[in-house]
Every structure is written in C-alpha cells, then in structure tokens.
Amino acid sequence: MKNILIILMLLLIVACGKTEHDSEVKQGASMAESHEHEGDDMAMHSEPEIADDERLIYFTCPMDSHKHISHVDPGKCEECNMDLVAGVITTKDKMDYYGCPMLIHSSVRQDSEGTCEDCGMKLMPMRLVKS
C-alpha cells in the first residue's frame, strides 16, 4: 500500500510539472507569434555580431551600474530602458574584462584573471557586443 501511494505521488508531481512546462511553452509560442507582427521592433533586437571563436552567455545592460541586469534573450534594461547587449566569452585580445560565465553572476567583472566570488568558477575573457 505504501509503495502505491509513493508511485501515485510521483505521478502527480510529474503531471503537475508537465502542465506548468506545457503552459510555459504555449506562452512562449504566443509571444513569438506576437513578435512576428511587430516588424520594426524585431529590427531593434537583431542578432549580435559574434565571431566563430566567441560564445554568447547572456544579454546585459551596457551601463556599468546596471551590470547586474542579465537575461538569456535580448530586450530592454528594467532600470534605464536601454537595449541589452550580448555578453560573450571571447579571446584575450578582444576582451573587455574577465567575467563569470554564469548568467546569474553577470555582475562579477574584473580586470585580472581569477575566480568568481559567488561560485568559485574560473573567470573568462569576455566582452560586450555593442553595435
């Protein structure tokens, strides 16, 4: 009897998780459809120019005081309404700073090599792709 209850609870958890995921996917699809009709707005959020030897990590506000703002998709800064720019891992000759490669630690930036003060990961050479 105890095993049956455990199995039923697991099935319920999985079913609830799938429902939330399905609604997120539907919401994302609806948002994508609405963006198709915006035309000019999509031109503002064109793909950043990233070299073959670079890797996109996040989008962030170009203002240093708003470097804590980061998203996986392009958009606007919630604090100043500026267009977000791409933060990419790059080569040392193109870099602007050393930064944490984790989205949630986009504010960790420094001039020298080291480790992230939040997670301990090795800081990578990064740059902001400003057009």
Beta strands, then each sheet from edge to edge (+ up, - down):
strand 1: 55-60
strand 2: 70-71
strand 3: 85-89
strand 4: 97-99
strand 5: 109-110
strand 6: 124-129
sheet 1: 2+ 1- 3+ 6- 4+ 5-
end
